[in-house]
């Protein structure tokens, strides 16, 4: 069902107890009529299985003055909650992008801040990072690290050269260490 949200007061749009899109006061430029619907217009991505329905939050693309929040109920069979996250479906690139993973285990939901309504779902990150283009010379070493899920924990990256730890810095914009 379509639900009214006043720009000045803010408010929430709900799909039963499965999905919520909320806006703080002043987040919307104008009043909206919002709704949330399950969608099938997406593709599965290796290493990122769905752990909720995919929801189309409307009006899609409505710009926000302040960030909104989407909260989505995850499947009851999930054992490791740390692997869950809210992902955004890019319908042009046909790819999922990680947003955030604010967990509320009591309610069984994962939340993420949004800059506009679109398609979101809870996915489980089973994908391992891929390391390639390793090189070393004169005490310097580098490698390309790519991850399609929640990203790489920089603190977990350790590079050694000839058995000795090499100081380095991870550049997430270039996926390079």
C-alpha positions, 0 to 999 in steps of 0.5 A, spaced: 500 500 500 501 507 498 503 511 504 504 518 505 510 521 508 510 529 510 517 532 508 517 537 514 515 531 519 519 525 516 516 518 517 516 511 515 513 507 509 512 499 511 512 493 508 508 489 513 514 487 518 519 485 513 521 492 510 521 499 513 524 505 509 524 511 514 526 519 513 528 524 519 524 530 519 527 535 513 530 529 509 525 529 504 525 535 499 517 535 498 512 530 501 511 523 498 507 517 497 512 511 498 511 504 497 515 498 498 514 492 493 518 485 493 521 485 486 524 479 481 528 484 477 535 482 479 540 477 478 544 473 483 551 474 484 556 469 485 558 469 493 553 473 495 546 469 496 540 472 498 538 472 505 531 476 504 526 478 499 529 483 494 525 490 495 523 496 491 523 502 495 519 507 492 519 513 489 525 510 486 531 515 485 527 521 490 533 525 492 534 526 499 536 532 503 538 528 509 540 520 509 534 515 510 534 508 513 532 502 510 531 496 514 530 489 512 528 482 515 533 477 514 532 469 513 531 466 520 536 460 518 542 465 518 547 462 523 553 468 522 550 474 522 556 478 521 556 476 514 550 479 512 549 486 509 544 491 506 546 491 498 543 496 493 541 493 486 544 497 480 539 496 475 544 499 469 550 495 471 546 489 473 550 488 480 550 488 487 553 493 492 554 493 499 551 499 503 552 497 511 550 492 516 547 495 522 544 489 525 538 488 530 538 481 532 532 482 536 528 484 531 531 480 526 533 486 521 539 489 518 539 496 516 543 501 512 543 509 510 540 511 503 541 517 499 535 515 495 530 510 495 531 504 490 532 496 490 535 493 496 536 486 499 540 483 505 545 478 502 550 474 505 558 475 504 561 468 502 565 471 497 573 471 498 577 476 496 581 475 490 589 477 490 592 478 483 598 482 480 603 481 486 610 484 485 616 485 489 622 489 487 628 493 492 624 491 498 617 494 495 611 489 494 604 490 491 598 486 490 591 488 487 586 485 492 578 485 489 572 483 493 565 483 491 562 483 498 563 487 504 570 489 503 577 487 505 578 489 513 585 493 512 587 490 519 587 483 516 592 484 510 599 482 512 604 482 506 611 479 507 617 479 502 623 474 503 619 472 510 619 479 513 613 483 514 613 489 509 609 495 511 604 497 507 598 501 506 591 499 502 588 503 497 581 501 497 579 506 491 585 502 487 584 495 490 591 495 491 596 494 497 
